[in-house]
Amino acid sequence: MMGLLDVTGVTKSFGTTPVLRGVDLQIPDGCLAAVLGPSGCGKTTLLRVVAGFERADAGLVDVGGRRLADGGRTHVAPERRGIGIVPQEGALFPHMSVAKNVEFGLRGGRDARLRSAEVLELVGLAGYGGRMPHELSGGQQQRVALARALAPEPSLILLDEPFNALDPGLRATLRQEVRGVLRAAGVTALMVTHDREEAMSMADLVALMRDGRVAQSGAPREVYERPADAELAAYIGETVVLPGEFRAGRVHCALGRLAPVEGMEVPAGRCDVVLRPERLVLGTDADEGALAVVKDVTFAGHDTVVELALDGDGTELWVRSHVYPAPLVGETVRVHLAGAPAVFPTSELPARGILV
């Protein structure tokens, strides 16, 4: 089954340096997808190949069943692809009004003015058409950039780290507004970002890139709770890694005998038990779980980071706790895991409860 965007086996090198090494990605119609990865993984190059700004060395790019790129044989020009672009920092024309920025690329006339007013209302900027870009806040400029991308009614919108230049408080607000606008417009969108919270909170589908390939893709909850390997688990969110041994369908570790995430295939023997620190729950002596002594407590605003040493072998754990009041240093508590851990064959990741 084809998606609205289908990328198949795309490769791209700059000189002798390979950047994309056979990217496969499918985005369904009406989906907001995020490509997430560290600098240098190839996510921006992938966006530029889809947009047509870079020519793929090999592989296919299809949008809505239309072939836009086929290695060296087919390369549709960017302006003929029917794709909207929201670049970093908006990139508005400073000498044009908001309305003229939005109308850029339209045929002009009364229809263009009506469409400009329509999309400005959609992004919450009705009545702003006469203003100049320098009269707007950073968040408003990004909304104008989104309106400009939406104005020609493209089949696909590409967003290149669109909130990168904004302060954290504004980013959190604006990304939810942008998500709502894209939903209301019914448009398919692909966003590249290195911000994990941004990808997880906005997207319907998250594609994790590593070394020029899509290493895993799926719904945000799926990739968070069922990572493909321990390295991806550590990239998508904080992890606590414990050494363990897998036998008879259970993993044995410092927290006891645990069932792994359903459906994970784990070979018998030594393994890494990968836990999320917010899933480690603190309780009183009367509660279930392993006994531990509180070694340190760090206030982190929305939660508290609690360092523990388990009774018995002294295994250290780091817990992100919402218990109020927070336990005191030297206090004895119990700790147990809410949910199931991800379990992988032993790797080079840190062990003994280190937070990574």
C-alpha positions in Angstrom: 0.0 0.0 0.0 1.4 3.3 -1.1 1.6 6.4 1.2 1.2 10.0 0.2 5.0 10.2 0.3 7.0 7.1 -0.7 10.8 7.2 -0.5 12.5 4.0 -1.6 16.2 3.2 -1.6 17.3 6.8 -1.8 21.1 7.4 -1.8 23.0 10.6 -1.9 26.7 11.4 -1.6 28.6 14.6 -1.7 31.9 13.8 -3.4 33.2 10.6 -1.8 31.1 11.1 1.4 27.9 9.1 1.5 25.1 10.9 3.4 22.0 8.9 2.5 22.6 5.1 2.3 19.4 3.7 1.1 16.5 5.5 2.8 13.1 3.9 2.9 10.2 5.9 4.3 6.5 5.9 3.8 4.1 8.6 5.1 0.3 8.1 4.8 -2.0 10.7 3.5 -3.0 13.3 6.2 -0.1 12.2 8.5 2.3 14.5 10.3 5.6 12.8 10.3 8.9 13.7 12.0 12.3 12.6 11.0 14.4 12.7 14.1 18.1 12.3 14.4 21.4 13.9 15.5 23.4 16.3 13.3 25.0 14.5 10.4 22.6 11.6 10.2 21.2 12.8 6.8 17.8 14.1 7.8 18.2 17.6 6.2 19.6 16.0 3.0 16.6 13.8 2.9 14.3 16.8 3.1 16.2 18.5 0.4 16.0 15.5 -1.9 12.2 15.3 -1.4 11.9 19.0 -2.1 14.0 18.7 -5.2 16.8 20.9 -4.0 19.2 18.0 -4.2 19.3 15.3 -6.9 19.3 11.7 -5.5 22.0 9.4 -6.8 19.7 6.5 -6.8 16.2 5.5 -5.5 12.7 6.7 -5.9 10.6 9.6 -4.6 6.9 9.5 -5.2 4.2 12.0 -3.9 0.6 11.0 -4.4 1.6 8.3 -6.9 3.5 10.8 -9.0 7.2 10.0 -9.6 9.3 13.0 -8.7 12.8 11.4 -8.6 14.2 8.2 -10.1 17.9 8.2 -9.5 19.6 9.9 -12.4 16.7 9.4 -14.8 13.9 11.6 -13.4 14.2 14.8 -11.5 11.2 17.1 -11.3 12.2 20.7 -10.6 11.3 22.0 -7.1 8.8 24.5 -8.4 6.9 21.8 -10.2 6.6 19.3 -7.3 3.5 20.8 -5.6 5.4 20.8 -2.3 5.2 23.6 0.3 8.4 24.5 2.3 8.6 26.1 5.7 12.3 26.9 6.2 14.2 27.6 9.4 13.5 31.1 10.8 10.7 31.7 8.2 12.8 33.3 5.5 10.2 35.9 4.8 10.9 38.7 2.2 11.6 41.7 4.4 10.5 44.3 1.8 7.0 42.7 1.3 4.0 42.9 3.5 2.6 39.8 5.3 -0.1 39.5 2.6 2.4 39.8 -0.3 4.6 37.2 1.4 1.7 34.8 1.5 0.6 35.6 -2.0 4.1 34.9 -3.4 3.9 32.0 -5.8 0.2 32.5 -6.4 -1.1 33.9 -9.7 -2.2 37.3 -8.2 -5.4 39.1 -8.5 -8.5 38.8 -6.3 -8.3 35.1 -5.9 -4.7 35.4 -4.5 -5.9 38.1 -2.0 -8.8 36.0 -0.9 -6.6 32.9 -0.4 -4.0 35.0 1.5 -6.7 36.2 3.9 -8.0 32.6 4.2 -4.7 31.0 5.3 -3.8 34.0 7.5 -7.0 33.4 9.4 -6.2 29.7 9.5 -2.9 30.4 11.2 -4.4 32.9 13.6 -3.2 36.1 11.9 -6.4 37.5 10.5 -6.0 41.2 10.0 -2.1 41.1 9.9 -1.8 41.2 6.1 -0.7 44.8 6.0 2.1 44.5 8.5 5.8 44.1 7.6 7.8 41.1 8.8 9.9 43.2 11.1 6.8 44.2 13.0 6.0 40.6 13.9 7.4 38.4 16.7 9.4 35.3 15.8 6.4 33.0 16.4 4.2 35.2 14.2 6.8 35.2 11.4 6.9 31.4 11.5 3.1 31.3 11.2 3.3 33.6 8.2 5.9 31.2 6.7 3.4 28.3 7.3 0.6 30.3 5.7 2.8 31.0 2.6 3.5 27.3 2.3 -0.2 26.4 2.6 -1.5 29.0 0.2 -0.9 27.1 -3.1 -2.7 24.1 -1.5 0.2 21.7 -1.8 -0.1 17.9 -1.4 2.8 17.9 1.0 4.4 20.4 3.4 8.1 20.1 4.4 9.2 21.8 7.7 13.0 22.2 8.2 13.5 22.5 12.0 10.9 25.3 12.0 11.1 26.2 15.7 14.9 26.1 16.0 15.4 29.8 16.5 12.6 30.3 19.0 12.9 30.4 22.8 11.8 27.2 24.6 8.5 28.6 26.0 7.4 29.9 22.6 8.5 26.7 20.9 6.2 24.6 23.1 3.2 26.8 22.4 3.8 27.3 18.7 4.4 23.6 17.8 1.0 22.7 19.2 -0.5 25.6 17.2 1.2 24.4 14.0 0.0 20.9 14.7 -3.6 22.2 14.9 -3.2 24.3 11.7 -1.9 21.3 9.8 -4.8 19.1 11.1 -7.3 21.8 10.2 -5.8 22.1 6.7 -5.9 18.3 6.2 -2.4 18.4 4.7 0.4 15.8 4.9 3.6 17.1 6.5 7.2 16.0 7.0 9.2 17.8 9.6 12.9 17.3 10.3 14.2 17.9 13.9 16.8 17.0 16.4 14.5 17.8 19.3 13.0 14.6 20.7 10.2 16.3 22.6 9.2 18.2 19.5 9.0 15.0 17.4 7.2 12.9 20.1 4.6 15.6 21.0 3.8 16.7 17.4 4.0 13.7 15.1 1.7 10.9 14.2 4.8 9.0 12.9 8.4 9.3 14.0 11.3 8.1 11.8 14.6 7.7 13.6 17.6 8.2 11.3 21.0 6.8 12.0 24.0 6.8 9.6 22.1 7.8 6.6 19.2 5.3 7.0 15.9 5.1 8.7 16.7 2.8 11.6 13.1 2.6 12.9 9.7 4.2 12.3 6.4 4.1 13.9 4.0 5.9 16.2 5.7 7.9 18.9 4.6 5.6 21.7 5.7 2.6 19.7 9.3 3.8 19.1 9.5 5.0 22.7 8.3 1.8 24.3 9.5 -0.7 21.8 12.8 0.6 20.5 14.6 -1.5 17.9 17.9 -1.6 19.9 19.5 -0.2 23.0 21.2 2.6 21.1 17.9 3.9 19.7 16.3 3.5 23.1 18.9 5.8 24.6 18.5 8.3 21.7 14.7 8.6 21.9 14.7 9.3 25.7 16.6 8.9 28.9 17.4 5.3 29.9 18.5 3.4 33.0 20.5 0.3 31.9 20.9 -2.7 34.2 22.8 -5.9 33.5 20.5 -9.0 33.5 20.1 -12.5 32.4 17.3 -13.8 30.3 15.9 -17.2 30.9 12.6 -19.0 30.7 10.8 -15.9 29.3 11.9 -13.6 32.1 14.8 -11.3 32.7 16.5 -11.5 36.1 18.1 -8.2 37.3 18.6 -6.1 40.4 14.9 -5.2 40.4 13.8 -8.8 40.4 12.2 -11.1 37.8 10.6 -9.1 35.0 8.7 -9.8 31.9 10.0 -7.9 28.9 8.0 -5.8 26.5 5.5 -8.1 24.8 6.7 -9.5 21.5 10.4 -8.8 22.0 12.6 -11.7 20.9 15.4 -12.0 23.4 18.1 -14.8 23.2 18.9 -16.6 26.5 21.9 -15.3 28.4 23.3 -12.0 29.5 21.4 -9.0 28.4 20.9 -5.2 28.9 17.7 -4.3 30.7 16.7 -0.8 29.5 14.3 1.1 31.7 12.8 4.6 31.5 13.6 6.5 34.6 10.1 8.0 34.9 8.7 4.4 35.0 10.6 3.6 38.1 8.1 4.2 41.0 9.1 5.0 44.6 7.0 3.9 47.5 7.0 3.2 51.2 8.2 0.1 53.0 4.7 -1.3 52.8 4.7 -1.2 49.0 6.0 -3.7 46.5 9.4 -3.5 45.0 13.1 -3.7 46.0 14.5 -1.9 49.0 16.9 1.0 48.3 18.6 3.8 50.2 18.3 7.4 48.8 21.9 8.6 48.0 21.0 12.0 46.5 18.0 14.2 45.5 18.1 16.8 42.8 15.1 19.2 42.2 14.3 19.4 38.5 11.2 21.5 38.5 8.5 19.3 37.1 10.0 16.2 38.8 12.8 15.2 41.1 15.8 13.1 40.2 16.5 10.6 42.9 19.7 8.6 43.1 19.3 5.2 44.8 21.5 2.3 46.0 19.6 -1.0 46.1 19.9 -3.2 49.2 22.0 -6.3 48.6 24.5 -5.5 45.8 24.4 -1.7 45.9 23.2 -1.3 42.4 22.7 2.4 41.6 19.5 3.6 40.0 18.3 7.1 38.9 14.6 7.7 39.1 12.6 10.6 37.8 10.0 10.9 40.5 6.8 12.9 41.0 6.4 11.8 44.6 5.7 14.7 46.9 7.3 15.4 49.2 10.5 14.0 47.7 12.3 11.4 49.8 15.2 12.5 52.0 18.9 11.5 51.6 19.5 8.5 53.7 15.8 7.4 53.7 15.0 3.8 52.9 12.3 3.4 50.1 11.0 0.8 47.8 11.3 1.0 44.0 9.5 -1.0 41.3 9.0 -0.8 37.6 5.7 0.3 36.2 5.2 -1.5 32.9 7.7 -3.8 31.1 11.4 -3.2 30.2 13.0 -3.4 26.8 15.6 -6.1 26.8 18.5 -6.5 24.4 21.6 -8.7 24.1 24.5 -7.2 26.1 26.0 -4.2 24.3 28.6 -1.5 24.9 26.0 0.8 26.7 26.8 1.7 30.3 25.3 -0.6 32.9 24.7 -0.6 36.6 21.8 1.9 36.5 23.6 4.7 34.7 21.3 7.3 33.2 22.1 7.9 29.5 
